[in-house]
Amino acid sequence: MTTTDAGPKRRLRPRGFGNYMFVLPAAVFLVAFMVYPILFNIQMSFRDMKAINLLGPGAPWVGFENYAAMLQNPLFLGALWNSVLFTVFSLVFQVGIGFALALFYNRPFPGNKAMRGLYLVAWTIPVVVSGAIFRWLLDGRAGVINWVLDSLGVIGEPVFWLTEPDRALAAVIFINIWLGIPFNLVLLLAGLQGIPEELYEAAAVDGATGLTKFRYVTLPLLRPALLATLVLGLIYTFKVFDVIWATTRGGPVSSTEVLPTLAYKLVFEQFTFGEGAAILNLMFVALFLFSLVYLWLVRREEAG
């Protein structure tokens, strides 16, 4: 009788409930630090939220007025253009130089691993430290780069790389390229090392030369790694804040102002939380669409 009663009770107990308990901490963390801030930022972008009504219920609902104000703001349009230039030029040179270095380090030679390790050491330096170093290197009066160029006869007078509006954006792009090369090198080198050597040997038997192997073996098999590198680099570079803030803070005269720095200034300096949230939401939508395109390309690649 006891056995008969205990049987149904065991069957009514939810199966696998303990598995959900293991997932619960991660789910709570995800909701608290990702889902809730995103939802709060979305609703904040539809309100006229200032410092005086941030913590209270008094922020009036304004709909899409914050978005309309930003799309008509010359500062926003300038920051958007700078973000596009910053992202495109950084990606082109980061991926190009990283790919060339990956091809170079894919061949065995003495000191290969040690030299690759030096790239990773430079990558681990905090961006704030790297920014301070480059501010000194690019200084108009005491900078090492000016001294080298002047010694070679390239320039005849000091160049203020980070304080002249015509040169500041190019200077921060150069800094970001230097910071991103190790990341691209590691990803692309991993992709190259994953290509079986037997394919190159089979291509050589068929009479393929070095360029032919590169075109018909290396590039097709490296396409997934190249695609991942491009998309991850695009997402990371488009939302870069620390590099520019550590070097120019968006100046001079907004010549290096990008969307993240403009949103930061609107929120934490001018306390126009709704307009800053609108910029961040536009960035989120753009990057989300990039991610969807990436997933579509990956699925098409796998299907092919």
Backbone torsions as a table, in degrees:
resi	resn	phi	psi	omega
1	MET	NA	-41.5	178.7
2	THR	-65.0	-40.5	-179.4
3	THR	-65.0	-38.8	-179.4
4	THR	-65.5	-38.8	-179.6
5	ASP	-70.9	-35.7	-176.4
6	ALA	-72.3	-29.2	-177.3
7	GLY	-60.6	-53.2	179.1
8	PRO	-60.8	-35.8	179.2
9	LYS	-61.9	-40.2	178.0
10	ARG	-65.4	-37.0	-178.9
11	ARG	-69.5	-31.3	-179.5
12	LEU	-76.4	-17.5	-179.9
13	ARG	-69.6	131.1	-179.1
14	PRO	-60.3	133.4	180.0
15	ARG	-83.8	141.0	175.9
16	GLY	72.9	17.0	-179.2
17	PHE	-63.7	-33.1	179.0
18	GLY	-63.3	-29.9	178.4
19	ASN	-64.2	-37.7	179.1
20	TYR	-67.9	-28.6	178.2
21	MET	-66.0	-32.2	177.1
22	PHE	-70.4	-32.6	-178.8
23	VAL	-81.5	-22.2	-173.1
24	LEU	-56.4	-46.7	179.5
25	PRO	-59.0	-41.7	178.7
26	ALA	-66.0	-38.7	179.4
27	ALA	-66.0	-41.5	178.2
28	VAL	-62.8	-44.0	178.4
29	PHE	-61.2	-43.0	-178.5
30	LEU	-63.4	-43.9	-179.4
31	VAL	-68.4	-42.2	-174.8
32	ALA	-71.4	-37.5	-171.8
33	PHE	-110.3	-2.4	177.6
34	MET	-129.1	-57.6	-175.2
35	VAL	-66.5	-50.1	-177.9
36	TYR	-63.2	-47.1	177.6
37	PRO	-59.3	-38.1	178.7
38	ILE	-64.9	-45.8	179.2
39	LEU	-64.7	-40.4	178.3
40	PHE	-64.9	-39.4	179.0
41	ASN	-66.2	-36.4	178.3
42	ILE	-64.6	-48.3	-179.2
43	GLN	-70.0	-28.6	177.4
44	MET	-67.6	-31.2	-179.3
45	SER	-70.3	-15.5	177.9
46	PHE	-98.5	11.0	-179.9
47	ARG	-125.2	154.8	174.5
48	ASP	-87.8	75.6	-171.7
49	MET	-95.6	122.0	178.2
50	LYS	-118.2	-179.7	179.1
51	ALA	-64.5	-31.0	-175.0
52	ILE	-73.7	-24.9	-178.5
53	ASN	-122.3	22.8	-176.8
54	LEU	-65.7	-44.5	-174.8
55	LEU	-93.9	-4.1	-178.6
56	GLY	-109.2	176.5	-178.6
57	PRO	-87.7	10.6	-170.8
58	GLY	-88.5	3.8	-179.2
59	ALA	-72.4	117.8	-176.1
60	PRO	-71.7	148.2	177.7
61	TRP	-78.6	125.8	-177.6
62	VAL	-121.3	1.8	178.3
63	GLY	66.7	-129.0	-176.7
64	PHE	-93.5	17.9	-178.1
65	GLU	-63.9	-38.5	178.7
66	ASN	-63.3	-40.1	178.4
67	TYR	-67.4	-42.2	179.1
68	ALA	-64.1	-40.3	179.3
69	ALA	-63.6	-38.5	-179.6
70	MET	-70.7	-40.5	-178.8
71	LEU	-67.5	-19.8	177.4
72	GLN	-101.1	-0.9	-177.2
73	ASN	-85.4	122.7	178.4
74	PRO	-59.4	-31.3	178.3
75	LEU	-64.8	-40.3	178.4
76	PHE	-66.0	-44.6	-179.3
77	LEU	-64.2	-39.0	176.4
78	GLY	-66.1	-40.9	178.4
79	ALA	-66.2	-36.9	177.6
80	LEU	-63.9	-43.8	179.0
81	TRP	-64.1	-41.7	176.9
82	ASN	-63.9	-38.1	178.3
83	SER	-63.8	-40.8	178.9
84	VAL	-64.9	-47.8	178.9
85	LEU	-61.8	-45.1	-179.6
86	PHE	-59.7	-43.2	-177.1
87	THR	-71.2	-46.5	-175.6
88	VAL	-64.3	-51.9	-177.4
89	PHE	-66.7	-37.3	177.9
90	SER	-63.4	-45.3	-178.1
91	LEU	-65.2	-43.7	-177.4
92	VAL	-58.6	-47.8	-175.9
93	PHE	-80.3	-35.0	177.9
94	GLN	-63.5	-49.1	-179.3
95	VAL	-68.9	-41.9	-179.4
96	GLY	-62.8	-49.7	-179.9
97	ILE	-68.9	-40.1	178.2
98	GLY	-62.7	-38.1	178.0
99	PHE	-66.6	-44.0	178.6
100	ALA	-61.9	-42.3	178.5
101	LEU	-67.8	-35.9	177.9
102	ALA	-64.2	-41.0	175.9
103	LEU	-63.4	-37.6	179.9
104	PHE	-67.3	-45.6	-177.3
105	TYR	-82.1	-5.2	176.2
106	ASN	-75.7	-12.2	177.5
107	ARG	-97.9	136.4	179.6
108	PRO	-71.3	133.7	173.8
109	PHE	-158.6	158.9	-178.0
110	PRO	-60.9	132.7	179.4
111	GLY	83.4	10.4	-177.5
112	ASN	-59.6	-53.9	-176.2
113	LYS	-66.4	-37.1	179.7
114	ALA	-64.9	-41.5	179.7
115	MET	-67.6	-39.0	176.6
116	ARG	-63.6	-36.7	178.3
117	GLY	-62.9	-33.1	178.4
118	LEU	-64.4	-36.3	176.4
119	TYR	-62.3	-42.0	-178.7
120	LEU	-69.5	-32.9	176.3
121	VAL	-62.2	-43.1	177.6
122	ALA	-64.0	-33.2	-179.3
123	TRP	-70.3	-29.1	-177.4
124	THR	-80.5	-8.6	178.2
125	ILE	-66.3	132.3	177.6
126	PRO	-57.8	145.7	-176.3
127	VAL	-63.0	-33.7	178.4
128	VAL	-62.4	-40.4	178.4
129	VAL	-67.9	-44.0	178.1
130	SER	-61.0	-39.6	178.2
131	GLY	-63.2	-41.2	177.7
132	ALA	-64.9	-39.2	178.6
133	ILE	-63.4	-44.7	-178.2
134	PHE	-72.2	-28.9	174.2
135	ARG	-63.2	-35.1	177.2
136	TRP	-74.9	-42.2	-179.6
137	LEU	-63.4	-36.8	-175.9
138	LEU	-98.2	11.1	179.5
139	ASP	-62.8	140.7	-176.2
140	GLY	-70.4	-26.8	-176.2
141	ARG	-103.3	-44.3	-174.9
142	ALA	-117.2	17.2	-176.5
143	GLY	-76.0	142.8	179.9
144	VAL	-67.4	-37.7	-177.7
145	ILE	-64.1	-42.4	176.3
146	ASN	-61.9	-39.6	-179.7
147	TRP	-64.3	-42.2	179.2
148	VAL	-65.9	-46.8	-179.5
149	LEU	-64.6	-37.0	177.8
150	ASP	-68.3	-37.5	178.4
151	SER	-65.7	-33.1	178.7
152	LEU	-84.2	-4.0	179.7
153	GLY	79.0	15.2	-179.2
154	VAL	-74.7	-39.1	179.0
155	ILE	-121.7	151.5	179.5
156	GLY	-106.4	-12.3	179.2
157	GLU	-145.3	159.4	-177.3
158	PRO	-60.7	143.1	177.1
159	VAL	-112.6	124.9	179.9
160	PHE	-93.9	87.6	-170.2
161	TRP	-62.0	-40.9	-173.2
162	LEU	-97.5	-4.2	-177.3
163	THR	-119.5	2.0	175.3
164	GLU	-104.2	125.3	-176.1
165	PRO	-56.6	-31.5	-177.3
166	ASP	-76.1	-17.6	-175.2
167	ARG	-117.7	-15.0	-171.5
168	ALA	-63.4	-43.2	-178.5
169	LEU	-64.6	-41.9	177.0
170	ALA	-62.0	-36.0	-179.5
171	ALA	-66.4	-45.0	-179.4
172	VAL	-70.9	-29.7	174.1
173	ILE	-64.5	-42.5	177.0
174	PHE	-59.3	-43.1	179.1
175	ILE	-63.2	-44.8	-178.8
176	ASN	-66.4	-35.1	175.5
177	ILE	-60.7	-46.5	179.5
178	TRP	-60.4	-39.5	-179.0
179	LEU	-70.0	-31.5	-173.2
180	GLY	-93.0	-12.0	-177.8
181	ILE	-59.5	-46.2	-179.7
182	PRO	-58.1	-38.5	179.4
183	PHE	-61.3	-47.4	179.3
184	ASN	-66.4	-38.1	177.8
185	LEU	-59.7	-46.4	-177.4
186	VAL	-64.9	-46.2	-178.4
187	LEU	-64.9	-45.8	-177.0
188	LEU	-72.3	-34.6	176.9
189	LEU	-65.5	-38.5	175.7
190	ALA	-62.3	-39.9	176.8
191	GLY	-64.7	-40.3	179.0
192	LEU	-65.9	-41.0	-179.0
193	GLN	-71.6	-15.1	176.6
194	GLY	-84.9	-5.5	178.1
195	ILE	-81.5	123.6	-178.4
196	PRO	-62.7	137.6	180.0
197	GLU	-67.0	-24.4	-179.1
198	GLU	-62.4	-30.0	179.7
199	LEU	-67.5	-38.8	177.1
200	TYR	-67.5	-37.6	178.7
201	GLU	-66.4	-40.0	177.8
202	ALA	-65.7	-38.6	178.2
203	ALA	-66.4	-36.5	178.0
204	ALA	-66.5	-37.1	177.1
205	VAL	-62.3	-34.8	179.1
206	ASP	-79.8	1.7	176.4
207	GLY	91.7	16.4	-178.8
208	ALA	-75.6	139.2	175.9
209	THR	-91.6	-174.8	-178.2
210	GLY	-61.8	-47.2	179.6
211	LEU	-66.7	-36.6	178.6
212	THR	-66.0	-41.3	176.2
213	LYS	-61.9	-41.2	-179.2
214	PHE	-63.4	-40.3	-175.9
215	ARG	-75.6	-42.0	-171.8
216	TYR	-102.2	-11.0	179.0
217	VAL	-117.4	-55.8	-173.5
218	THR	-67.1	-54.4	-175.5
219	LEU	-62.0	-46.5	179.4
220	PRO	-62.3	-41.2	-178.1
221	LEU	-77.5	-20.7	179.1
222	LEU	-90.7	-3.7	-175.5
223	ARG	-57.9	-44.0	177.8
224	PRO	-60.1	-41.8	178.8
225	ALA	-66.9	-39.9	177.4
226	LEU	-64.0	-41.5	179.7
227	LEU	-64.1	-44.8	178.5
228	ALA	-63.5	-41.1	179.6
229	THR	-63.5	-43.3	-179.7
230	LEU	-64.4	-46.4	-176.2
231	VAL	-69.7	-45.5	178.1
232	LEU	-62.4	-40.4	177.3
233	GLY	-65.1	-39.2	178.3
234	LEU	-63.1	-46.4	-179.6
235	ILE	-63.5	-44.8	-178.0
236	TYR	-67.7	-43.6	-174.7
237	THR	-71.1	-37.4	-177.9
238	PHE	-64.2	-27.8	-179.4
239	LYS	-106.4	19.8	-179.7
240	VAL	-64.4	132.0	177.1
241	PHE	-125.3	-44.1	-169.4
242	ASP	-65.9	-38.4	-177.9
243	VAL	-61.6	-48.1	-177.2
244	ILE	-72.2	-38.3	-178.6
245	TRP	-68.4	-31.8	-179.4
246	ALA	-78.9	-14.0	-176.5
247	THR	-113.5	-51.3	-174.0
248	THR	-123.8	-14.8	-175.6
249	ARG	55.8	30.5	178.3
250	GLY	89.2	-7.7	-179.8
251	GLY	-94.6	-173.5	-5.6
252	PRO	-81.0	145.2	179.0
253	VAL	53.0	43.1	177.5
254	SER	60.2	19.9	-179.1
255	SER	-71.0	-21.8	176.3
256	THR	-116.8	16.9	179.0
257	GLU	-69.6	124.8	175.4
258	VAL	-118.7	173.7	-174.1
259	LEU	-59.5	-44.1	178.9
260	PRO	-62.8	-41.0	179.7
261	THR	-69.4	-36.3	177.2
262	LEU	-65.1	-42.9	177.6
263	ALA	-62.6	-40.1	178.6
264	TYR	-61.2	-44.7	-179.0
265	LYS	-65.9	-39.6	179.2
266	LEU	-64.6	-37.5	-175.5
267	VAL	-82.8	-49.9	-169.2
268	PHE	-99.4	-10.3	177.4
269	GLU	-113.6	-41.9	179.6
270	GLN	-99.3	-10.4	176.5
271	PHE	57.8	32.9	171.6
272	THR	-98.4	80.7	-170.6
273	PHE	-65.5	-35.4	-178.7
274	GLY	-64.8	-43.3	-179.8
275	GLU	-69.2	-39.9	176.2
276	GLY	-63.0	-40.4	177.9
277	ALA	-65.3	-34.5	178.4
278	ALA	-63.3	-42.1	177.7
279	ILE	-62.5	-45.0	-179.0
280	LEU	-64.3	-36.3	178.2
281	ASN	-69.0	-38.1	175.9
282	LEU	-62.8	-40.0	175.9
283	MET	-63.7	-42.0	-179.7
284	PHE	-61.6	-43.7	179.6
285	VAL	-63.7	-43.6	-179.6
286	ALA	-62.3	-45.6	-179.3
287	LEU	-69.7	-32.9	176.4
288	PHE	-64.3	-40.7	177.3
289	LEU	-65.4	-39.9	175.3
290	PHE	-59.0	-41.0	179.9
291	SER	-64.9	-40.0	177.9
292	LEU	-64.1	-40.9	177.0
293	VAL	-62.0	-40.4	178.7
294	TYR	-62.7	-45.1	179.6
295	LEU	-63.2	-38.2	178.0
296	TRP	-64.8	-42.1	179.0
297	LEU	-65.9	-38.4	178.5
298	VAL	-64.1	-43.5	179.0
299	ARG	-64.7	-39.5	177.3
300	ARG	-65.1	-36.9	178.2
301	GLU	-65.1	-42.1	179.8
302	GLU	-68.1	-37.4	178.5
303	ALA	-68.3	-33.7	178.6
304	GLY	-72.4	NA	NA
